[in-house]
Amino acid sequence: MTGGSGGVLGTVLGIFLLKIVNSALVMMNVSVYWQEFVQGAILVLAVTIDYLSHRKNGGPSFIMKFFGLDKLASKKLDDKSSRQI
C-alpha cells in the first residue's frame, strides 16, 4: 500500500505454498470454512513475521535475505540514488 518491495519469485512461491496447503486440506476432507481459515492464518503469519523481522533489523527482511532479494533491492536503491545526483 505504501510502495513496499516485492518480487515475482516471492509471489510465485507464496501461491505455490498456499496451493499445496489447500490440496492437502482437500485430501484430508477438511471443511471449506477451515480451509479458508488456515489459508488466512498462513497469510497473517507470513506478513507478521516479515514485518517484525524488517522492523527489528531496520533493513531487508529475513525472507528477502533467504532468497537473495536483499542484494537486488539494494542495487535498485543505488541505481535510483545515482540518477538523482
Secondary structure, DSSP 8 states (H G I E B T S, - for coil): --S----HHHHHHHHHHHHHHHHHHHHTT--HHHHHHHHHHHHHHHHHHHHHHHHHHSSS-HHHHHTTHHHHHHHHHHHHHHHH-
